Amino acid sequence: MAFASPVSPCAPSFEEQAVHQRVACNVRLLRADRLLSLTQAAALAGIHWRHWQKIEGAQVNLTLQTLVRVARAMSVDVAELFGDPLKRLN
């Protein structure tokens, strides 16, 4: 008899992972468009460069405060961080 592994109620859902990936991709593209290093972008946002790196790697849950800081540093509306990154490439 096989047992199904329990799913942690705290584990991120597929939908949550997709949002993390979308934001990460948009942040990375915005930074690249502006020709900024991780350190430069992080300084503009007032956050540590390692935190910016984790944002681009979809490794952290972002607070609203951090989302606003990142958007402001990239001179975009917060909503743009959640947009379709493929449209940004065209």
Secondary structure, 3 states (H helix, E strand, C coil): CCCCCCCCCCCCCHHHHHHHHHHHHHHHHHHHHCCCCHHHHHHHHCCCHHHHHHHHCCCCCCCHHHHHHHHHHCCCCHHHHHCCHHHHHC
